[in-house]
Amino acid sequence: MDKKLDRKQKDELLSRTVPSRQKQAKEYLQGRSPGTMQRYAPDAHADRREGWVESEETVRDLVDWREEAIY
């Protein structure tokens, strides 16, 4: 996150987060947990024009992971 959220913004975010994900959201807001994209694509970075940008290797790894997923 580029800027810190104030208490009202955090409460608003948590109010729109499903209960099963609120603990994870609280940890993320306190800087103790990486975002989901950082977990699955640790070398990725945010770009204002392109959004989330992953390396070619990460994209291949994610494709392989999705193809092997059991669902």
PDB file of N, CA, C, O and CB in Angstrom:
ATOM      1  N   MET A   1       0.842  -1.172   0.000  1.00  0.00           N
ATOM      2  CA  MET A   1       0.000   0.000   0.000  1.00  0.00           C
ATOM      3  C   MET A   1       0.890   1.238   0.000  1.00  0.00           C
ATOM      4  O   MET A   1       1.881   1.307   0.726  1.00  0.00           O
ATOM      5  CB  MET A   1      -0.960  -0.004   1.216  1.00  0.00           C
ATOM      6  N   ASP A   2       0.522   2.207  -0.821  1.00  0.00           N
ATOM      7  CA  ASP A   2       1.327   3.410  -0.935  1.00  0.00           C
ATOM      8  C   ASP A   2       1.133   4.364   0.230  1.00  0.00           C
ATOM      9  O   ASP A   2       2.081   5.036   0.637  1.00  0.00           O
ATOM     10  CB  ASP A   2       1.009   4.113  -2.215  1.00  0.00           C
ATOM     11  N   LYS A   3      -0.064   4.439   0.773  1.00  0.00           N
ATOM     12  CA  LYS A   3      -0.306   5.369   1.871  1.00  0.00           C
ATOM     13  C   LYS A   3      -0.946   4.631   3.037  1.00  0.00           C
ATOM     14  O   LYS A   3      -1.574   3.585   2.868  1.00  0.00           O
ATOM     15  CB  LYS A   3      -1.202   6.540   1.414  1.00  0.00           C
ATOM     16  N   LYS A   4      -0.773   5.191   4.205  1.00  0.00           N
ATOM     17  CA  LYS A   4      -1.367   4.604   5.404  1.00  0.00           C
ATOM     18  C   LYS A   4      -2.853   4.926   5.443  1.00  0.00           C
ATOM     19  O   LYS A   4      -3.270   6.026   5.079  1.00  0.00           O
ATOM     20  CB  LYS A   4      -0.662   5.122   6.684  1.00  0.00           C
ATOM     21  N   LEU A   5      -3.641   3.968   5.882  1.00  0.00           N
ATOM     22  CA  LEU A   5      -5.076   4.191   6.046  1.00  0.00           C
ATOM     23  C   LEU A   5      -5.348   4.679   7.459  1.00  0.00           C
ATOM     24  O   LEU A   5      -4.711   4.238   8.414  1.00  0.00           O
ATOM     25  CB  LEU A   5      -5.880   2.898   5.749  1.00  0.00           C
ATOM     26  N   ASP A   6      -6.293   5.587   7.580  1.00  0.00           N
ATOM     27  CA  ASP A   6      -6.670   6.018   8.920  1.00  0.00           C
ATOM     28  C   ASP A   6      -7.680   5.016   9.491  1.00  0.00           C
ATOM     29  O   ASP A   6      -8.123   4.103   8.794  1.00  0.00           O
ATOM     30  CB  ASP A   6      -7.263   7.467   8.899  1.00  0.00           C
ATOM     31  N   ARG A   7      -8.029   5.194  10.734  1.00  0.00           N
ATOM     32  CA  ARG A   7      -8.905   4.242  11.437  1.00  0.00           C
ATOM     33  C   ARG A   7     -10.239   4.055  10.711  1.00  0.00           C
ATOM     34  O   ARG A   7     -10.726   2.930  10.593  1.00  0.00           O
ATOM     35  CB  ARG A   7      -9.160   4.719  12.874  1.00  0.00           C
ATOM     36  N   LYS A   8     -10.832   5.146  10.225  1.00  0.00           N
ATOM     37  CA  LYS A   8     -12.124   5.070   9.529  1.00  0.00           C
ATOM     38  C   LYS A   8     -11.994   4.256   8.239  1.00  0.00           C
ATOM     39  O   LYS A   8     -12.871   3.451   7.925  1.00  0.00           O
ATOM     40  CB  LYS A   8     -12.656   6.490   9.213  1.00  0.00           C
ATOM     41  N   GLN A   9     -10.914   4.461   7.498  1.00  0.00           N
ATOM     42  CA  GLN A   9     -10.706   3.720   6.257  1.00  0.00           C
ATOM     43  C   GLN A   9     -10.492   2.234   6.538  1.00  0.00           C
ATOM     44  O   GLN A   9     -10.992   1.381   5.804  1.00  0.00           O
ATOM     45  CB  GLN A   9      -9.508   4.292   5.487  1.00  0.00           C
ATOM     46  N   LYS A  10      -9.747   1.926   7.605  1.00  0.00           N
ATOM     47  CA  LYS A  10      -9.530   0.527   7.971  1.00  0.00           C
ATOM     48  C   LYS A  10     -10.844  -0.143   8.352  1.00  0.00           C
ATOM     49  O   LYS A  10     -11.117  -1.271   7.944  1.00  0.00           O
ATOM     50  CB  LYS A  10      -8.528   0.423   9.127  1.00  0.00           C
ATOM     51  N   ASP A  11     -11.658   0.567   9.143  1.00  0.00           N
ATOM     52  CA  ASP A  11     -12.949   0.012   9.548  1.00  0.00           C
ATOM     53  C   ASP A  11     -13.845  -0.226   8.341  1.00  0.00           C
ATOM     54  O   ASP A  11     -14.554  -1.230   8.281  1.00  0.00           O
ATOM     55  CB  ASP A  11     -13.644   0.944  10.541  1.00  0.00           C
ATOM     56  N   GLU A  12     -13.816   0.697   7.374  1.00  0.00           N
ATOM     57  CA  GLU A  12     -14.613   0.551   6.150  1.00  0.00           C
ATOM     58  C   GLU A  12     -14.149  -0.671   5.358  1.00  0.00           C
ATOM     59  O   GLU A  12     -14.966  -1.452   4.871  1.00  0.00           O
ATOM     60  CB  GLU A  12     -14.513   1.828   5.276  1.00  0.00           C
ATOM     61  N   LEU A  13     -12.838  -0.826   5.236  1.00  0.00           N
ATOM     62  CA  LEU A  13     -12.296  -1.975   4.516  1.00  0.00           C
ATOM     63  C   LEU A  13     -12.717  -3.278   5.192  1.00  0.00           C
ATOM     64  O   LEU A  13     -13.163  -4.213   4.527  1.00  0.00           O
ATOM     65  CB  LEU A  13     -10.761  -1.886   4.436  1.00  0.00           C
ATOM     66  N   LEU A  14     -12.575  -3.331   6.500  1.00  0.00           N
ATOM     67  CA  LEU A  14     -12.934  -4.552   7.220  1.00  0.00           C
ATOM     68  C   LEU A  14     -14.434  -4.831   7.163  1.00  0.00           C
ATOM     69  O   LEU A  14     -14.844  -5.991   7.166  1.00  0.00           O
ATOM     70  CB  LEU A  14     -12.484  -4.453   8.670  1.00  0.00           C
ATOM     71  N   SER A  15     -15.255  -3.786   7.110  1.00  0.00           N
ATOM     72  CA  SER A  15     -16.705  -4.000   7.036  1.00  0.00           C
ATOM     73  C   SER A  15     -17.110  -4.634   5.713  1.00  0.00           C
ATOM     74  O   SER A  15     -18.156  -5.276   5.623  1.00  0.00           O
ATOM     75  CB  SER A  15     -17.448  -2.679   7.225  1.00  0.00           C
ATOM     76  N   ARG A  16     -16.281  -4.454   4.685  1.00  0.00           N
ATOM     77  CA  ARG A  16     -16.579  -5.037   3.374  1.00  0.00           C
ATOM     78  C   ARG A  16     -15.805  -6.334   3.133  1.00  0.00           C
ATOM     79  O   ARG A  16     -15.839  -6.886   2.033  1.00  0.00           O
ATOM     80  CB  ARG A  16     -16.257  -4.035   2.271  1.00  0.00           C
ATOM     81  N   THR A  17     -15.116  -6.814   4.155  1.00  0.00           N
ATOM     82  CA  THR A  17     -14.346  -8.048   4.055  1.00  0.00           C
ATOM     83  C   THR A  17     -15.146  -9.170   4.691  1.00  0.00           C
ATOM     84  O   THR A  17     -15.646  -9.026   5.807  1.00  0.00           O
ATOM     85  CB  THR A  17     -12.953  -7.903   4.733  1.00  0.00           C
ATOM     86  N   VAL A  18     -15.269 -10.288   3.985  1.00  0.00           N
ATOM     87  CA  VAL A  18     -16.046 -11.402   4.535  1.00  0.00           C
ATOM     88  C   VAL A  18     -15.422 -11.850   5.846  1.00  0.00           C
ATOM     89  O   VAL A  18     -14.201 -11.806   5.996  1.00  0.00           O
ATOM     90  CB  VAL A  18     -16.117 -12.586   3.532  1.00  0.00           C
ATOM     91  N   PRO A  19     -16.241 -12.280   6.793  1.00  0.00           N
ATOM     92  CA  PRO A  19     -15.735 -12.642   8.120  1.00  0.00           C
ATOM     93  C   PRO A  19     -14.583 -13.634   8.103  1.00  0.00           C
ATOM     94  O   PRO A  19     -13.682 -13.540   8.936  1.00  0.00           O
ATOM     95  CB  PRO A  19     -16.841 -13.208   8.932  1.00  0.00           C
ATOM     96  N   SER A  20     -14.592 -14.579   7.177  1.00  0.00           N
ATOM     97  CA  SER A  20     -13.527 -15.581   7.153  1.00  0.00           C
ATOM     98  C   SER A  20     -12.178 -14.992   6.746  1.00  0.00           C
ATOM     99  O   SER A  20     -11.147 -15.639   6.933  1.00  0.00           O
ATOM    100  CB  SER A  20     -13.897 -16.701   6.206  1.00  0.00           C
ATOM    101  N   ARG A  21     -12.165 -13.785   6.198  1.00  0.00           N
ATOM    102  CA  ARG A  21     -10.920 -13.142   5.749  1.00  0.00           C
ATOM    103  C   ARG A  21     -10.528 -11.933   6.598  1.00  0.00           C
ATOM    104  O   ARG A  21      -9.506 -11.303   6.329  1.00  0.00           O
ATOM    105  CB  ARG A  21     -11.059 -12.711   4.303  1.00  0.00           C
ATOM    106  N   GLN A  22     -11.322 -11.599   7.619  1.00  0.00           N
ATOM    107  CA  GLN A  22     -11.043 -10.403   8.399  1.00  0.00           C
ATOM    108  C   GLN A  22      -9.736 -10.485   9.180  1.00  0.00           C
ATOM    109  O   GLN A  22      -9.025  -9.486   9.287  1.00  0.00           O
ATOM    110  CB  GLN A  22     -12.173 -10.148   9.346  1.00  0.00           C
ATOM    111  N   LYS A  23      -9.408 -11.642   9.720  1.00  0.00           N
ATOM    112  CA  LYS A  23      -8.152 -11.773  10.464  1.00  0.00           C
ATOM    113  C   LYS A  23      -6.968 -11.530   9.532  1.00  0.00           C
ATOM    114  O   LYS A  23      -6.029 -10.818   9.889  1.00  0.00           O
ATOM    115  CB  LYS A  23      -8.045 -13.174  11.122  1.00  0.00           C
ATOM    116  N   GLN A  24      -7.013 -12.117   8.347  1.00  0.00           N
ATOM    117  CA  GLN A  24      -5.945 -11.927   7.370  1.00  0.00           C
ATOM    118  C   GLN A  24      -5.865 -10.454   6.960  1.00  0.00           C
ATOM    119  O   GLN A  24      -4.769  -9.912   6.817  1.00  0.00           O
ATOM    120  CB  GLN A  24      -6.174 -12.825   6.127  1.00  0.00           C
ATOM    121  N   ALA A  25      -7.008  -9.809   6.773  1.00  0.00           N
ATOM    122  CA  ALA A  25      -7.021  -8.398   6.392  1.00  0.00           C
ATOM    123  C   ALA A  25      -6.414  -7.528   7.491  1.00  0.00           C
ATOM    124  O   ALA A  25      -5.668  -6.593   7.198  1.00  0.00           O
ATOM    125  CB  ALA A  25      -8.453  -7.940   6.088  1.00  0.00           C
ATOM    126  N   LYS A  26      -6.726  -7.827   8.748  1.00  0.00           N
ATOM    127  CA  LYS A  26      -6.162  -7.056   9.859  1.00  0.00           C
ATOM    128  C   LYS A  26      -4.641  -7.211   9.904  1.00  0.00           C
ATOM    129  O   LYS A  26      -3.926  -6.233  10.120  1.00  0.00           O
ATOM    130  CB  LYS A  26      -6.785  -7.504  11.200  1.00  0.00           C
ATOM    131  N   GLU A  27      -4.152  -8.416   9.706  1.00  0.00           N
ATOM    132  CA  GLU A  27      -2.703  -8.647   9.697  1.00  0.00           C
ATOM    133  C   GLU A  27      -2.045  -7.862   8.566  1.00  0.00           C
ATOM    134  O   GLU A  27      -0.981  -7.271   8.751  1.00  0.00           O
ATOM    135  CB  GLU A  27      -2.391 -10.154   9.553  1.00  0.00           C
ATOM    136  N   TYR A  28      -2.677  -7.858   7.401  1.00  0.00           N
ATOM    137  CA  TYR A  28      -2.130  -7.128   6.248  1.00  0.00           C
ATOM    138  C   TYR A  28      -2.082  -5.627   6.530  1.00  0.00           C
ATOM    139  O   TYR A  28      -1.091  -4.963   6.227  1.00  0.00           O
ATOM    140  CB  TYR A  28      -2.973  -7.403   4.983  1.00  0.00           C
ATOM    141  N   LEU A  29      -3.156  -5.100   7.108  1.00  0.00           N
ATOM    142  CA  LEU A  29      -3.216  -3.664   7.401  1.00  0.00           C
ATOM    143  C   LEU A  29      -2.164  -3.252   8.424  1.00  0.00           C
ATOM    144  O   LEU A  29      -1.733  -2.099   8.437  1.00  0.00           O
ATOM    145  CB  LEU A  29      -4.605  -3.285   7.909  1.00  0.00           C
ATOM    146  N   GLN A  30      -1.752  -4.174   9.274  1.00  0.00           N
ATOM    147  CA  GLN A  30      -0.734  -3.864  10.273  1.00  0.00           C
ATOM    148  C   GLN A  30       0.671  -4.177   9.767  1.00  0.00           C
ATOM    149  O   GLN A  30       1.645  -4.063  10.512  1.00  0.00           O
ATOM    150  CB  GLN A  30      -1.006  -4.636  11.554  1.00  0.00           C
ATOM    151  N   GLY A  31       0.773  -4.578   8.483  1.00  0.00           N
ATOM    152  CA  GLY A  31       2.082  -4.813   7.881  1.00  0.00           C
ATOM    153  C   GLY A  31       2.738  -6.118   8.278  1.00  0.00           C
ATOM    154  O   GLY A  31       3.942  -6.291   8.091  1.00  0.00           O
ATOM    155  N   ARG A  32       1.958  -7.038   8.825  1.00  0.00           N
ATOM    156  CA  ARG A  32       2.546  -8.304   9.289  1.00  0.00           C
ATOM    157  C   ARG A  32       2.336  -9.459   8.317  1.00  0.00           C
ATOM    158  O   ARG A  32       2.763 -10.582   8.584  1.00  0.00           O
ATOM    159  CB  ARG A  32       1.963  -8.675  10.628  1.00  0.00           C
ATOM    160  N   SER A  33       1.692  -9.194   7.210  1.00  0.00           N
ATOM    161  CA  SER A  33       1.406 -10.267   6.268  1.00  0.00           C
ATOM    162  C   SER A  33       1.483  -9.713   4.851  1.00  0.00           C
ATOM    163  O   SER A  33       0.923  -8.653   4.575  1.00  0.00           O
ATOM    164  CB  SER A  33       0.013 -10.897   6.543  1.00  0.00           C
ATOM    165  N   PRO A  34       2.166 -10.411   3.953  1.00  0.00           N
ATOM    166  CA  PRO A  34       2.221  -9.924   2.580  1.00  0.00           C
ATOM    167  C   PRO A  34       0.876 -10.077   1.888  1.00  0.00           C
ATOM    168  O   PRO A  34       0.066 -10.919   2.276  1.00  0.00           O
ATOM    169  CB  PRO A  34       3.297 -10.663   1.798  1.00  0.00           C
ATOM    170  N   GLY A  35       0.646  -9.293   0.899  1.00  0.00           N
ATOM    171  CA  GLY A  35      -0.574  -9.424   0.111  1.00  0.00           C
ATOM    172  C   GLY A  35      -0.578 -10.739  -0.646  1.00  0.00           C
ATOM    173  O   GLY A  35       0.465 -11.375  -0.805  1.00  0.00           O
ATOM    174  N   THR A  36      -1.735 -11.141  -1.108  1.00  0.00           N
ATOM    175  CA  THR A  36      -1.857 -12.408  -1.815  1.00  0.00           C
ATOM    176  C   THR A  36      -0.934 -12.475  -3.021  1.00  0.00           C
ATOM    177  O   THR A  36      -0.270 -13.491  -3.229  1.00  0.00           O
ATOM    178  CB  THR A  36      -3.287 -12.625  -2.250  1.00  0.00           C
ATOM    179  N   MET A  37      -0.877 -11.424  -3.815  1.00  0.00           N
ATOM    180  CA  MET A  37      -0.025 -11.441  -4.991  1.00  0.00           C
ATOM    181  C   MET A  37       1.442 -11.583  -4.601  1.00  0.00           C
ATOM    182  O   MET A  37       2.205 -12.261  -5.289  1.00  0.00           O
ATOM    183  CB  MET A  37      -0.232 -10.173  -5.815  1.00  0.00           C
ATOM    184  N   GLN A  38       1.838 -10.952  -3.509  1.00  0.00           N
ATOM    185  CA  GLN A  38       3.219 -11.068  -3.076  1.00  0.00           C
ATOM    186  C   GLN A  38       3.532 -12.481  -2.613  1.00  0.00           C
ATOM    187  O   GLN A  38       4.671 -12.936  -2.717  1.00  0.00           O
ATOM    188  CB  GLN A  38       3.509 -10.075  -1.964  1.00  0.00           C
ATOM    189  N   ARG A  39       2.542 -13.160  -2.111  1.00  0.00           N
ATOM    190  CA  ARG A  39       2.751 -14.531  -1.655  1.00  0.00           C
ATOM    191  C   ARG A  39       2.970 -15.463  -2.852  1.00  0.00           C
ATOM    192  O   ARG A  39       3.851 -16.321  -2.818  1.00  0.00           O
ATOM    193  CB  ARG A  39       1.548 -15.010  -0.811  1.00  0.00           C
ATOM    194  N   TYR A  40       2.169 -15.293  -3.907  1.00  0.00           N
ATOM    195  CA  TYR A  40       2.260 -16.176  -5.060  1.00  0.00           C
ATOM    196  C   TYR A  40       3.242 -15.691  -6.122  1.00  0.00           C
ATOM    197  O   TYR A  40       3.705 -16.477  -6.949  1.00  0.00           O
ATOM    198  CB  TYR A  40       0.908 -16.336  -5.670  1.00  0.00           C
ATOM    199  N   ALA A  41       3.556 -14.408  -6.100  1.00  0.00           N
ATOM    200  CA  ALA A  41       4.481 -13.845  -7.083  1.00  0.00           C
ATOM    201  C   ALA A  41       5.420 -12.876  -6.375  1.00  0.00           C
ATOM    202  O   ALA A  41       5.297 -11.663  -6.539  1.00  0.00           O
ATOM    203  CB  ALA A  41       3.713 -13.130  -8.238  1.00  0.00           C
ATOM    204  N   PRO A  42       6.358 -13.405  -5.586  1.00  0.00           N
ATOM    205  CA  PRO A  42       7.193 -12.546  -4.744  1.00  0.00           C
ATOM    206  C   PRO A  42       8.075 -11.561  -5.505  1.00  0.00           C
ATOM    207  O   PRO A  42       8.485 -10.544  -4.945  1.00  0.00           O
ATOM    208  CB  PRO A  42       8.054 -13.394  -3.892  1.00  0.00           C
ATOM    209  N   ASP A  43       8.371 -11.845  -6.768  1.00  0.00           N
ATOM    210  CA  ASP A  43       9.216 -10.927  -7.522  1.00  0.00           C
ATOM    211  C   ASP A  43       8.408  -9.905  -8.323  1.00  0.00           C
ATOM    212  O   ASP A  43       8.979  -9.093  -9.051  1.00  0.00           O
ATOM    213  CB  ASP A  43      10.111 -11.707  -8.453  1.00  0.00           C
ATOM    214  N   ALA A  44       7.092  -9.944  -8.191  1.00  0.00           N
ATOM    215  CA  ALA A  44       6.235  -9.014  -8.922  1.00  0.00           C
ATOM    216  C   ALA A  44       6.278  -7.624  -8.288  1.00  0.00           C
ATOM    217  O   ALA A  44       6.665  -7.455  -7.132  1.00  0.00           O
ATOM    218  CB  ALA A  44       4.790  -9.535  -8.962  1.00  0.00           C
ATOM    219  N   HIS A  45       5.872  -6.648  -9.076  1.00  0.00           N
ATOM    220  CA  HIS A  45       5.837  -5.284  -8.555  1.00  0.00           C
ATOM    221  C   HIS A  45       4.652  -4.536  -9.168  1.00  0.00           C
ATOM    222  O   HIS A  45       4.167  -4.888 -10.243  1.00  0.00           O
ATOM    223  CB  HIS A  45       7.173  -4.541  -8.854  1.00  0.00           C
ATOM    224  N   ALA A  46       4.206  -3.517  -8.476  1.00  0.00           N
ATOM    225  CA  ALA A  46       3.081  -2.718  -8.942  1.00  0.00           C
ATOM    226  C   ALA A  46       3.576  -1.657  -9.910  1.00  0.00           C
ATOM    227  O   ALA A  46       4.629  -1.053  -9.708  1.00  0.00           O
ATOM    228  CB  ALA A  46       2.336  -2.070  -7.758  1.00  0.00           C
ATOM    229  N   ASP A  47       2.801  -1.440 -10.960  1.00  0.00           N
ATOM    230  CA  ASP A  47       3.110  -0.413 -11.941  1.00  0.00           C
ATOM    231  C   ASP A  47       1.834   0.388 -12.176  1.00  0.00           C
ATOM    232  O   ASP A  47       0.769  -0.188 -12.402  1.00  0.00           O
ATOM    233  CB  ASP A  47       3.658  -1.035 -13.279  1.00  0.00           C
ATOM    234  N   ARG A  48       1.936   1.695 -12.123  1.00  0.00           N
ATOM    235  CA  ARG A  48       0.741   2.540 -12.267  1.00  0.00           C
ATOM    236  C   ARG A  48       0.029   2.332 -13.608  1.00  0.00           C
ATOM    237  O   ARG A  48      -1.196   2.432 -13.671  1.00  0.00           O
ATOM    238  CB  ARG A  48       1.124   4.008 -12.120  1.00  0.00           C
ATOM    239  N   ARG A  49       0.758   2.051 -14.652  1.00  0.00           N
ATOM    240  CA  ARG A  49       0.148   1.902 -15.968  1.00  0.00           C
ATOM    241  C   ARG A  49      -0.253   0.466 -16.284  1.00  0.00           C
ATOM    242  O   ARG A  49      -1.278   0.232 -16.925  1.00  0.00           O
ATOM    243  CB  ARG A  49       1.093   2.399 -17.020  1.00  0.00           C
ATOM    244  N   GLU A  50       0.551  -0.492 -15.835  1.00  0.00           N
ATOM    245  CA  GLU A  50       0.313  -1.890 -16.200  1.00  0.00           C
ATOM    246  C   GLU A  50      -0.329  -2.720 -15.098  1.00  0.00           C
ATOM    247  O   GLU A  50      -0.711  -3.867 -15.329  1.00  0.00           O
ATOM    248  CB  GLU A  50       1.597  -2.524 -16.596  1.00  0.00           C
ATOM    249  N   GLY A  51      -0.449  -2.154 -13.910  1.00  0.00           N
ATOM    250  CA  GLY A  51      -1.007  -2.914 -12.799  1.00  0.00           C
ATOM    251  C   GLY A  51       0.063  -3.787 -12.174  1.00  0.00           C
ATOM    252  O   GLY A  51       1.200  -3.349 -12.000  1.00  0.00           O
ATOM    253  N   TRP A  52      -0.288  -5.013 -11.836  1.00  0.00           N
ATOM    254  CA  TRP A  52       0.658  -5.922 -11.190  1.00  0.00           C
ATOM    255  C   TRP A  52       1.485  -6.606 -12.269  1.00  0.00           C
ATOM    256  O   TRP A  52       0.935  -7.258 -13.156  1.00  0.00           O
ATOM    257  CB  TRP A  52      -0.083  -6.974 -10.300  1.00  0.00           C
ATOM    258  N   VAL A  53       2.802  -6.461 -12.197  1.00  0.00           N
ATOM    259  CA  VAL A  53       3.696  -6.970 -13.237  1.00  0.00           C
ATOM    260  C   VAL A  53       4.563  -8.107 -12.671  1.00  0.00           C
ATOM    261  O   VAL A  53       5.308  -7.924 -11.708  1.00  0.00           O
ATOM    262  CB  VAL A  53       4.593  -5.824 -13.799  1.00  0.00           C
ATOM    263  N   GLU A  54       4.442  -9.267 -13.291  1.00  0.00           N
ATOM    264  CA  GLU A  54       5.218 -10.428 -12.878  1.00  0.00           C
ATOM    265  C   GLU A  54       6.294 -10.726 -13.912  1.00  0.00           C
ATOM    266  O   GLU A  54       6.174 -10.334 -15.073  1.00  0.00           O
ATOM    267  CB  GLU A  54       4.304 -11.654 -12.678  1.00  0.00           C
ATOM    268  N   SER A  55       7.344 -11.420 -13.489  1.00  0.00           N
ATOM    269  CA  SER A  55       8.376 -11.861 -14.424  1.00  0.00           C
ATOM    270  C   SER A  55       7.826 -13.018 -15.256  1.00  0.00           C
ATOM    271  O   SER A  55       6.839 -13.647 -14.876  1.00  0.00           O
ATOM    272  CB  SER A  55       9.676 -12.287 -13.668  1.00  0.00           C
ATOM    273  N   GLU A  56       8.457 -13.291 -16.373  1.00  0.00           N
ATOM    274  CA  GLU A  56       8.032 -14.406 -17.225  1.00  0.00           C
ATOM    275  C   GLU A  56       8.101 -15.737 -16.463  1.00  0.00           C
ATOM    276  O   GLU A  56       7.237 -16.598 -16.626  1.00  0.00           O
ATOM    277  CB  GLU A  56       8.909 -14.475 -18.495  1.00  0.00           C
ATOM    278  N   GLU A  57       9.129 -15.891 -15.640  1.00  0.00           N
ATOM    279  CA  GLU A  57       9.279 -17.119 -14.865  1.00  0.00           C
ATOM    280  C   GLU A  57       8.116 -17.296 -13.887  1.00  0.00           C
ATOM    281  O   GLU A  57       7.585 -18.397 -13.741  1.00  0.00           O
ATOM    282  CB  GLU A  57      10.612 -17.110 -14.106  1.00  0.00           C
ATOM    283  N   THR A  58       7.728 -16.224 -13.230  1.00  0.00           N
ATOM    284  CA  THR A  58       6.605 -16.299 -12.293  1.00  0.00           C
ATOM    285  C   THR A  58       5.317 -16.641 -13.021  1.00  0.00           C
ATOM    286  O   THR A  58       4.519 -17.439 -12.529  1.00  0.00           O
ATOM    287  CB  THR A  58       6.445 -14.977 -11.535  1.00  0.00           C
ATOM    288  N   VAL A  59       5.107 -16.043 -14.191  1.00  0.00           N
ATOM    289  CA  VAL A  59       3.903 -16.345 -14.972  1.00  0.00           C
ATOM    290  C   VAL A  59       3.878 -17.824 -15.337  1.00  0.00           C
ATOM    291  O   VAL A  59       2.836 -18.469 -15.220  1.00  0.00           O
ATOM    292  CB  VAL A  59       3.841 -15.473 -16.251  1.00  0.00           C
ATOM    293  N   ARG A  60       4.992 -18.362 -15.771  1.00  0.00           N
ATOM    294  CA  ARG A  60       5.048 -19.792 -16.116  1.00  0.00           C
ATOM    295  C   ARG A  60       4.767 -20.655 -14.884  1.00  0.00           C
ATOM    296  O   ARG A  60       4.039 -21.644 -14.966  1.00  0.00           O
ATOM    297  CB  ARG A  60       6.432 -20.154 -16.716  1.00  0.00           C
ATOM    298  N   ASP A  61       5.350 -20.273 -13.738  1.00  0.00           N
ATOM    299  CA  ASP A  61       5.104 -21.033 -12.502  1.00  0.00           C
ATOM    300  C   ASP A  61       3.635 -21.010 -12.126  1.00  0.00           C
ATOM    301  O   ASP A  61       3.086 -22.034 -11.719  1.00  0.00           O
ATOM    302  CB  ASP A  61       5.942 -20.473 -11.351  1.00  0.00           C
ATOM    303  N   LEU A  62       2.986 -19.855 -12.255  1.00  0.00           N
ATOM    304  CA  LEU A  62       1.566 -19.747 -11.918  1.00  0.00           C
ATOM    305  C   LEU A  62       0.700 -20.546 -12.887  1.00  0.00           C
ATOM    306  O   LEU A  62      -0.288 -21.157 -12.478  1.00  0.00           O
ATOM    307  CB  LEU A  62       1.131 -18.282 -11.918  1.00  0.00           C
ATOM    308  N   VAL A  63       1.063 -20.545 -14.166  1.00  0.00           N
ATOM    309  CA  VAL A  63       0.323 -21.339 -15.156  1.00  0.00           C
ATOM    310  C   VAL A  63       0.442 -22.817 -14.808  1.00  0.00           C
ATOM    311  O   VAL A  63      -0.555 -23.539 -14.817  1.00  0.00           O
ATOM    312  CB  VAL A  63       0.853 -21.072 -16.598  1.00  0.00           C
ATOM    313  N   ASP A  64       1.652 -23.270 -14.502  1.00  0.00           N
ATOM    314  CA  ASP A  64       1.848 -24.674 -14.121  1.00  0.00           C
ATOM    315  C   ASP A  64       1.031 -25.022 -12.879  1.00  0.00           C
ATOM    316  O   ASP A  64       0.399 -26.076 -12.810  1.00  0.00           O
ATOM    317  CB  ASP A  64       3.339 -24.962 -13.867  1.00  0.00           C
ATOM    318  N   TRP A  65       1.055 -24.127 -11.912  1.00  0.00           N
ATOM    319  CA  TRP A  65       0.311 -24.362 -10.669  1.00  0.00           C
ATOM    320  C   TRP A  65      -1.183 -24.487 -10.949  1.00  0.00           C
ATOM    321  O   TRP A  65      -1.849 -25.376 -10.417  1.00  0.00           O
ATOM    322  CB  TRP A  65       0.567 -23.223  -9.660  1.00  0.00           C
ATOM    323  N   ARG A  66      -1.710 -23.587 -11.793  1.00  0.00           N
ATOM    324  CA  ARG A  66      -3.145 -23.638 -12.112  1.00  0.00           C
ATOM    325  C   ARG A  66      -3.503 -24.902 -12.888  1.00  0.00           C
ATOM    326  O   ARG A  66      -4.561 -25.491 -12.664  1.00  0.00           O
ATOM    327  CB  ARG A  66      -3.556 -22.401 -12.919  1.00  0.00           C
ATOM    328  N   GLU A  67      -2.629 -25.318 -13.797  1.00  0.00           N
ATOM    329  CA  GLU A  67      -2.913 -26.533 -14.576  1.00  0.00           C
ATOM    330  C   GLU A  67      -2.889 -27.772 -13.699  1.00  0.00           C
ATOM    331  O   GLU A  67      -3.590 -28.743 -13.986  1.00  0.00           O
ATOM    332  CB  GLU A  67      -1.903 -26.687 -15.714  1.00  0.00           C
ATOM    333  N   GLU A  68      -2.098 -27.757 -12.636  1.00  0.00           N
ATOM    334  CA  GLU A  68      -1.991 -28.920 -11.767  1.00  0.00           C
ATOM    335  C   GLU A  68      -2.978 -28.890 -10.607  1.00  0.00           C
ATOM    336  O   GLU A  68      -3.096 -29.874  -9.876  1.00  0.00           O
ATOM    337  CB  GLU A  68      -0.596 -29.025 -11.232  1.00  0.00           C
ATOM    338  N   ALA A  69      -3.688 -27.781 -10.426  1.00  0.00           N
ATOM    339  CA  ALA A  69      -4.648 -27.664  -9.327  1.00  0.00           C
ATOM    340  C   ALA A  69      -5.730 -28.712  -9.465  1.00  0.00           C
ATOM    341  O   ALA A  69      -6.111 -29.063 -10.582  1.00  0.00           O
ATOM    342  CB  ALA A  69      -5.269 -26.259  -9.288  1.00  0.00           C
ATOM    343  N   ILE A  70      -6.229 -29.214  -8.358  1.00  0.00           N
ATOM    344  CA  ILE A  70      -7.192 -30.313  -8.375  1.00  0.00           C
ATOM    345  C   ILE A  70      -8.630 -29.860  -8.635  1.00  0.00           C
ATOM    346  O   ILE A  70      -9.514 -30.708  -8.748  1.00  0.00           O
ATOM    347  CB  ILE A  70      -7.132 -31.051  -7.069  1.00  0.00           C
ATOM    348  N   TYR A  71      -8.886 -28.601  -8.730  1.00  0.00           N
ATOM    349  CA  TYR A  71     -10.266 -28.153  -8.945  1.00  0.00           C
ATOM    350  C   TYR A  71     -10.550 -27.795 -10.366  1.00  0.00           C
ATOM    351  O   TYR A  71     -11.671 -27.402 -10.692  1.00  0.00           O
ATOM    352  CB  TYR A  71     -10.570 -26.984  -8.085  1.00  0.00           C
TER     353      TYR A  71
END
